[in-house]
Amino acid sequence: MTISRSPVTFRLLTEHDLPLLHDWLNRPHIAEWWGGERPTLAEVRAHYHPQAMAAERVTPYIAMQGDVPIGYAQSYVAMGSGDGWWEDVTDPGVRGIDQSLADAALLGQGLGTQMVRALVERLFRDPAVTSIQTDPAPHNLRAIRCYQKAGFRAVRRIVTPDGPALYMLQDRPA
Ligand SMILES: CC(C)(COP(=O)(O)OP(=O)(O)OC[C@H]1O[C@@H](n2cnc3c(N)ncnc32)[C@H](O)[C@@H]1OP(=O)(O)O)[C@@H](O)C(=O)NCCC(=O)NCCS
């Protein structure tokens, strides 16, 4: 099934979005796959503040459909992430992405694929970006299928500082 409503766009997250993000990250369908924790508002303010994220070379976004915020997404520069993350990545053009839809009632209807495709397209607008990676949990079959539909291929199983993951990649289109 595919939802065909307005296109998904992105705006940069601001500090005013942090209470909304706190609400979303505490929803069971997101908490299950997003670090497995239910963060407090103070934790969300500390971790997801745009300045804190910029220091880690992570860009946080609110995904929008028209004027409705529908999800959270982030992209990051993989090389040099530190703390044990992406130590094998030597290409400065590799970006990584993570995302979740806010409304549990909309899962499994094609909206996530639309969102991921739109984010990939946005990132490839930067000519410095060579490929885009993502790292769902190996048993998050819904996310894996969504990423496949959005153009990612499964490369290999890896172990990240957050645990086992499926490393998925897509290269800049020729
Ligand atoms: C991951 C996420 C963004 C994907 O968005 P979505 O709108 O649900 O995904 P889509 O509907 O576009 O695609 C999901 C696909 O997985 C399939 N699917 C759903 N549940 C599944 C399951 N348990 N096993 C296998 N496939 C499953 C769907 O049928 C669909 O495939 P199809 O179109 O071939 O039928 C969304 O599900 C989400 O936010 N999940 C909760 C948080 C999360 O997991 N975030 C990602 C962390 S890596």
The ligand as an SDF file (V2000), in Angstrom:
LIG
                    3D

 48 50  0  0  0  0  0  0  0  0999 V2000
   11.4080    2.4640    9.6830 C   0  0  0  0  0  0  0  0  0  0  0  0
   10.2660    3.3370    9.1770 C   0  0  0  0  0  0  0  0  0  0  0  0
   10.7680    4.7710    8.9820 C   0  0  0  0  0  0  0  0  0  0  0  0
    9.8090    2.7950    7.8290 C   0  0  0  0  0  0  0  0  0  0  0  0
    8.7090    3.5340    7.3990 O   0  0  0  0  0  0  0  0  0  0  0  0
    7.3640    2.7680    6.9290 P   0  0  0  0  0  0  0  0  0  0  0  0
    6.4470    3.7870    6.3760 O   0  0  0  0  0  0  0  0  0  0  0  0
    6.8590    1.9270    8.0470 O   0  0  0  0  0  0  0  0  0  0  0  0
    7.9680    1.8390    5.7830 O   0  0  0  0  0  0  0  0  0  0  0  0
    7.2900    1.4500    4.3850 P   0  0  0  0  0  0  0  0  0  0  0  0
    5.8360    1.2130    4.5690 O   0  0  0  0  0  0  0  0  0  0  0  0
    7.7030    2.4490    3.3640 O   0  0  0  0  0  0  0  0  0  0  0  0
    8.0430    0.0890    4.0690 O   0  0  0  0  0  0  0  0  0  0  0  0
    7.9940   -0.9630    5.0070 C   0  0  0  0  0  0  0  0  0  0  0  0
    8.0250   -2.2910    4.2840 C   0  0  0  0  0  0  0  0  0  0  0  0
    8.2750   -3.3080    5.2570 O   0  0  0  0  0  0  0  0  0  0  0  0
    7.2220   -4.2600    5.2240 C   0  0  0  0  0  0  0  0  0  0  0  0
    7.0560   -4.7460    6.5800 N   0  0  0  0  0  0  0  0  0  0  0  0
    6.3300   -4.2220    7.5930 C   0  0  0  0  0  0  0  0  0  0  0  0
    6.4770   -4.9740    8.7000 N   0  0  0  0  0  0  0  0  0  0  0  0
    7.3310   -5.9790    8.3690 C   0  0  0  0  0  0  0  0  0  0  0  0
    7.8780   -7.0780    9.0790 C   0  0  0  0  0  0  0  0  0  0  0  0
    7.5900   -7.2810   10.3560 N   0  0  0  0  0  0  0  0  0  0  0  0
    8.7090   -7.9080    8.4090 N   0  0  0  0  0  0  0  0  0  0  0  0
    9.0260   -7.7050    7.1100 C   0  0  0  0  0  0  0  0  0  0  0  0
    8.5310   -6.6670    6.3950 N   0  0  0  0  0  0  0  0  0  0  0  0
    7.7050   -5.8250    7.0280 C   0  0  0  0  0  0  0  0  0  0  0  0
    6.0380   -3.5190    4.6670 C   0  0  0  0  0  0  0  0  0  0  0  0
    5.0910   -4.4060    4.1320 O   0  0  0  0  0  0  0  0  0  0  0  0
    6.7280   -2.6620    3.6000 C   0  0  0  0  0  0  0  0  0  0  0  0
    7.1210   -3.4300    2.4940 O   0  0  0  0  0  0  0  0  0  0  0  0
    6.2360   -3.5660    1.1430 P   0  0  0  0  0  0  0  0  0  0  0  0
    5.9170   -2.1800    0.6920 O   0  0  0  0  0  0  0  0  0  0  0  0
    7.1150   -4.3220    0.2090 O   0  0  0  0  0  0  0  0  0  0  0  0
    4.9850   -4.3110    1.5060 O   0  0  0  0  0  0  0  0  0  0  0  0
    9.0390    3.3140   10.1460 C   0  0  0  0  0  0  0  0  0  0  0  0
    8.4940    2.0130   10.1630 O   0  0  0  0  0  0  0  0  0  0  0  0
    9.3890    3.6990   11.5740 C   0  0  0  0  0  0  0  0  0  0  0  0
    9.4920    4.8810   11.8800 O   0  0  0  0  0  0  0  0  0  0  0  0
    9.5280    2.6750   12.4560 N   0  0  0  0  0  0  0  0  0  0  0  0
    9.7410    2.8540   13.8740 C   0  0  0  0  0  0  0  0  0  0  0  0
   11.1280    3.3660   14.2420 C   0  0  0  0  0  0  0  0  0  0  0  0
   12.2310    2.7270   13.4330 C   0  0  0  0  0  0  0  0  0  0  0  0
   12.2940    1.5180   13.2720 O   0  0  0  0  0  0  0  0  0  0  0  0
   13.1400    3.5480   12.9250 N   0  0  0  0  0  0  0  0  0  0  0  0
   14.2570    3.1060   12.1050 C   0  0  0  0  0  0  0  0  0  0  0  0
   15.4500    2.8490   12.9040 C   0  0  0  0  0  0  0  0  0  0  0  0
   16.7290    2.1900   11.8690 S   0  0  0  0  0  0  0  0  0  0  0  0
  1  2  1  0
  2  3  1  0
  2  4  1  0
  2 36  1  0
  4  5  1  0
  5  6  1  0
  6  7  2  0
  6  8  1  0
  6  9  1  0
  9 10  1  0
 10 11  2  0
 10 12  1  0
 10 13  1  0
 13 14  1  0
 14 15  1  0
 15 16  1  0
 15 30  1  0
 16 17  1  0
 17 18  1  0
 17 28  1  0
 18 19  1  0
 18 27  1  0
 19 20  2  0
 20 21  1  0
 21 22  1  0
 21 27  2  0
 22 23  1  0
 22 24  2  0
 24 25  1  0
 25 26  2  0
 26 27  1  0
 28 29  1  0
 28 30  1  0
 30 31  1  0
 31 32  1  0
 32 33  2  0
 32 34  1  0
 32 35  1  0
 36 37  1  0
 36 38  1  0
 38 39  2  0
 38 40  1  0
 40 41  1  0
 41 42  1  0
 42 43  1  0
 43 44  2  0
 43 45  1  0
 45 46  1  0
 46 47  1  0
 47 48  1  0
M  END
$$$$
